[in-house]
């Protein structure tokens, strides 16, 4: 048996394998076996690989060529929201019922599962803040810092901070949270209760989009929030 190993360029077919643009191929008597075993961080699929014309090709395209933009809604009937990184155990999702949370698809499914039980939820990196941008509009963002290390977004527009403990934001109607068992007297995680106009709010999570850069030095907007009704 003749065995050789070589590194070939990887043609991803729309899948995304961060930091990987090559694949190790082992040959057994002229038959190739691809060593790379990474899942796509967008769709969480592990596409089969095939060696063609001195390159490794992922078979079957990624079903999300532009990534995933997740839109969820939250009813705020009380006019007060609780903002935190983590509102467990009051709100949680079944990790076995979604794709890997390390993928854009898994994060989108987790957001949708949380929204279904009354909690707006999404990924943030290293913490973030909730900022007002208009009468009925907000962003969840990590602001750029100026030469003095100060955030460029006005501090007066910052309604709440979100710690990086879970790398996520969790926002719920304050009274809904209490009705499900949340107790302000014993809840010891960093959080803020914010007054907002009552209504239905749409959250548009951008972190699953193809070209989204979570750790940019510029202002990173993870989520746009708007009162839509």
ABEGO torsion letter per residue (X at the ends): XBBBBBBBBBBAGGBBBBGBABBBBBBBGGBBBBABABBBAAAGBBBBBBBBGGBBBBBEBBABAAEBBBBBBBBBAAGBBBBBABAOAABBBBAAABBBAABAAAAAAAAAAAAAAGBBBBBBBGEBBBBBABAABBBBBBBBBBAAGBBABBAAABABBBBAAAGBBBBBBAAAAAAAGBBAAABABBBBBBBBBBEBBBBBBAAABAABBAABABBBBABBBBBAX
